Amino acid sequence: MNNNNRSRKIKDYFMYALIYICAGFSVILLVGIILYVFAKGIKTVDWSFLTSVTSVLKGTKGIAGNIVNTLIIILITMVIATPIGIGSAIYLNEYAKPGKLVSIIEYATETLAGIPSIIFGLFGMMFFVEKLKLGYSLLAGSFTLILMILPLITRNTQEALKTVPASYRSGAIGLGSGKWHMIRTILIPSAMPGIITGVILAIGRIVGESAALLLTAGSAKLLPQTFEQLLKKPTQSGGTLTIQMYLSATSEGDFDTAFGIAVVLLVIVLLINIGTKALTRHFDVSRKD
């Protein structure tokens, strides 16, 4: 028995050490990438870089137009995809009867989530750009991204709804609440941390996407000068931050700008993660109260 206990303890210590080594390697890798990118690109990032556009005549380098394009694409995509994704998850989880149809829909959703983004881009180029004659525009890029992030929002919302105890549903119905009233006032608020996590992860995917947008949104980086030009911007070509970083590093050979954009993207991703944790913590506390 003593030998068996000793052998078991040695195996446990070995596994603990292996887990901590793997975790430490992940942390070191993340910190190394962040430090390398910041060391290469932080000297490029200043106020002028963030608020101007690249101009040979003016001798300026900037990504303001790309920032505006990124924000427009995020806004259009999320305004359309969020209610559809959450609504689909509520229907599948609360209204649809379990069966072949639900299984097929869930299988299709999971399959869509695993399709490479370049295939979405090819479809978007042929359907939205060519067939619907939207041309290379932020609108075509947004419609393509909607197809990409819908599975992410739907699946995350479904999982969040499944974590809500069944007693919440039966208790609300037993007290005379209608089903939609129960979903709106009990179910959704209880599942809100998971729903928000899915939405913010979808925003993160939009920010980091390049292949699909390169085939649908184009790469123009002009900055709208008037409110009227801003309203027309969705129907025009526009490159996001990731597209401009790709073009700067490959076509233009401007690695200073590429690393500067990489710093901006890293900051955005870090802020998204911090915001996710803060919102999740807030709704967890509110739910417990």
C-alpha positions in Angstrom: 0.0 0.0 0.0 2.8 2.4 0.9 4.5 1.7 -2.4 1.3 2.3 -4.3 0.6 5.5 -2.4 4.2 6.7 -3.1 3.9 5.8 -6.8 0.6 7.6 -7.0 2.0 10.7 -5.4 5.0 10.7 -7.7 2.6 10.6 -10.7 0.5 13.4 -9.2 3.5 15.6 -8.7 4.8 14.9 -12.2 1.4 15.8 -13.7 1.2 19.0 -11.6 4.7 20.0 -12.8 3.8 19.2 -16.4 0.6 21.3 -16.2 2.5 24.3 -14.6 5.2 24.0 -17.2 2.6 24.1 -20.0 0.8 27.1 -18.4 4.1 28.9 -17.9 5.1 28.3 -21.5 1.7 29.8 -22.7 2.2 32.9 -20.5 5.8 33.3 -21.6 4.8 33.0 -25.2 2.0 35.6 -24.9 4.2 38.0 -23.0 7.0 37.5 -25.6 4.7 38.2 -28.5 3.3 41.4 -26.8 6.7 42.7 -25.9 8.2 42.0 -29.3 5.3 43.7 -31.1 5.3 46.7 -28.8 9.1 47.1 -29.0 8.8 47.1 -32.8 5.8 49.2 -33.2 5.3 51.6 -30.3 7.7 54.2 -31.8 5.3 54.5 -34.7 2.2 55.1 -32.7 1.5 58.7 -31.9 -1.4 61.1 -32.1 -0.7 61.9 -35.7 -0.6 58.2 -36.6 -4.0 57.7 -35.1 -5.8 60.8 -36.5 -4.4 61.2 -40.0 -4.2 59.2 -43.2 -1.2 58.2 -45.2 -0.4 60.9 -47.8 2.7 61.1 -50.0 2.0 64.8 -50.8 1.6 65.7 -47.1 4.3 63.3 -46.0 2.1 61.8 -43.3 1.5 58.2 -42.2 -1.8 57.4 -40.5 -4.6 54.9 -40.0 -7.5 57.2 -39.1 -9.4 56.0 -42.2 -8.8 52.4 -41.4 -10.1 52.9 -37.8 -13.3 54.5 -39.1 -13.8 51.6 -41.6 -13.3 49.1 -38.8 -15.8 50.8 -36.5 -18.4 51.0 -39.3 -18.0 47.3 -40.1 -18.3 46.4 -36.4 -21.5 48.6 -36.1 -23.3 47.3 -39.1 -22.3 43.6 -38.5 -23.3 43.6 -34.8 -26.6 45.5 -35.2 -27.8 42.9 -37.7 -26.1 39.7 -36.3 -26.7 40.2 -32.6 -30.6 40.1 -32.6 -30.6 37.3 -35.2 -28.1 35.2 -33.3 -29.7 35.6 -29.9 -33.2 35.2 -31.3 -32.2 31.9 -33.1 -30.7 30.6 -29.9 -33.8 31.4 -27.9 -36.0 29.7 -30.5 -33.8 26.6 -30.6 -33.5 26.3 -26.8 -36.9 27.4 -25.6 -39.5 27.0 -28.4 -38.3 24.3 -30.9 -39.2 20.7 -30.0 -36.1 18.4 -29.9 -35.9 16.4 -33.1 -34.2 16.0 -36.4 -34.9 19.6 -37.5 -33.2 21.1 -34.4 -30.3 18.6 -34.7 -29.8 19.6 -38.4 -29.8 23.3 -37.5 -27.3 22.8 -34.7 -25.1 20.7 -36.9 -25.2 23.3 -39.6 -24.4 26.0 -37.1 -21.4 24.1 -35.8 -20.2 23.4 -39.4 -20.5 27.1 -40.3 -18.3 28.0 -37.3 -15.6 25.7 -38.6 -15.5 26.9 -42.3 -12.3 28.9 -43.1 -12.9 32.6 -43.5 -11.4 32.7 -47.0 -14.4 30.5 -48.2 -16.8 33.0 -46.7 -14.8 35.7 -48.5 -15.1 33.9 -51.8 -18.8 33.4 -51.3 -19.3 37.1 -50.3 -17.4 38.3 -53.3 -19.5 36.2 -55.7 -22.8 36.8 -54.0 -22.8 40.2 -52.3 -20.2 41.9 -54.5 -21.1 40.5 -57.9 -24.6 39.1 -57.7 -26.2 41.8 -55.6 -24.0 44.4 -57.2 -22.9 45.9 -53.9 -19.3 46.2 -55.3 -16.3 46.2 -53.0 -17.8 48.0 -50.0 -18.1 48.0 -46.3 -21.7 46.8 -46.7 -20.6 43.7 -48.6 -17.9 43.0 -46.0 -20.4 43.4 -43.2 -22.9 41.0 -44.7 -20.1 38.5 -45.2 -19.0 38.8 -41.6 -22.6 38.4 -40.4 -22.5 34.9 -41.9 -19.2 34.2 -40.1 -20.2 35.3 -36.6 -23.8 34.2 -36.4 -22.8 30.6 -35.4 -20.5 32.1 -32.7 -23.3 34.2 -31.2 -25.9 31.5 -31.5 -23.9 28.7 -29.9 -22.6 30.9 -27.1 -26.2 32.1 -26.4 -27.5 28.6 -26.4 -24.9 27.4 -23.9 -25.6 30.4 -21.7 -29.3 29.6 -21.8 -28.6 26.0 -20.9 -26.8 27.1 -17.7 -29.9 28.8 -16.3 -31.6 26.3 -13.8 -34.8 24.7 -15.0 -36.4 25.8 -11.6 -36.3 29.4 -12.9 -38.5 28.5 -15.8 -40.9 26.3 -13.9 -41.1 28.8 -11.0 -41.9 31.7 -13.3 -44.5 29.7 -15.3 -46.0 28.4 -12.0 -46.5 32.0 -10.8 -48.6 32.7 -13.9 -45.9 34.3 -16.1 -46.2 33.9 -19.9 -43.4 32.2 -21.7 -42.1 35.3 -23.5 -42.4 37.3 -20.3 -40.4 34.6 -18.5 -37.7 34.6 -21.2 -37.5 38.4 -21.3 -37.4 39.0 -17.5 -35.9 35.9 -16.0 -34.0 33.8 -18.6 -32.2 36.5 -20.6 -31.0 38.5 -17.6 -29.7 35.3 -16.0 -27.9 34.2 -19.1 -26.6 37.7 -19.9 -22.9 37.0 -18.8 -22.6 34.2 -21.4 -24.5 36.2 -24.0 -22.2 39.2 -23.6 -19.1 37.0 -23.8 -20.3 35.6 -27.1 -21.1 39.1 -28.5 -17.7 40.4 -27.5 -15.9 37.4 -28.9 -17.7 38.1 -32.2 -16.4 41.7 -32.1 -12.9 40.3 -31.6 -13.3 38.1 -34.6 -14.5 41.0 -36.7 -11.5 43.1 -35.6 -9.0 40.4 -36.5 -10.5 39.3 -39.8 -8.7 40.1 -43.0 -9.1 37.3 -45.6 -12.9 37.6 -46.0 -12.8 41.4 -46.0 -10.0 41.6 -48.5 -12.3 39.9 -51.0 -15.4 41.9 -50.2 -14.7 45.3 -48.5 -11.6 46.3 -50.5 -8.7 48.3 -49.1 -9.4 52.0 -49.5 -8.3 54.1 -46.5 -9.8 57.5 -47.2 -11.1 59.4 -44.2 -14.6 61.0 -44.5 -14.4 64.8 -44.2 -18.0 65.6 -43.8 -21.1 63.9 -42.2 -22.5 63.3 -45.6 -19.4 61.5 -46.7 -19.6 59.4 -43.5 -23.2 58.3 -44.3 -22.1 57.3 -47.8 -19.1 55.3 -46.5 -20.8 51.9 -46.1 -21.5 51.8 -49.8 -17.8 52.5 -50.6 -14.6 50.4 -50.5 -12.8 50.5 -47.2 -9.9 48.7 -45.6 -9.9 47.8 -41.9 -6.9 47.8 -39.6 -6.0 44.2 -40.3 -6.2 44.7 -44.1 -4.0 47.7 -43.9 -1.5 45.8 -41.7 -1.4 43.0 -44.3 -0.9 45.4 -47.2 1.8 47.4 -45.3 3.8 44.3 -44.5 3.5 42.6 -48.0 2.7 45.0 -50.9 4.2 48.2 -49.5 7.0 46.7 -47.4 6.3 49.3 -44.7 7.0 47.2 -41.5 7.0 50.3 -39.2 3.4 51.0 -40.1 2.5 47.3 -39.9 3.9 46.9 -36.4 2.3 50.2 -35.4 -1.1 48.8 -36.5 -0.3 45.6 -34.7 0.2 47.6 -31.4 -3.2 49.3 -31.9 -4.9 45.9 -32.6 -3.2 44.4 -29.5 -4.5 47.2 -27.4 -8.0 46.8 -28.8 -8.0 43.0 -28.1 -6.7 43.6 -24.5 -9.5 46.2 -24.0 -12.1 43.8 -25.4 -10.9 41.0 -23.0 -10.9 43.4 -20.0 -14.3 44.7 -21.0 -15.6 41.1 -21.2 -14.4 40.2 -17.8 -15.8 43.5 -16.3 -19.2 43.1 -17.8 -19.4 39.4 -16.9 -18.5 40.2 -13.3 -21.0 43.0 -13.2 -23.9 40.8 -14.4 -22.8 37.9 -12.1 -23.0 40.3 -9.1 -26.3 41.7 -10.3 -27.7 38.2 -10.7 -26.6 37.1 -7.2 -28.1 40.3 -5.7 
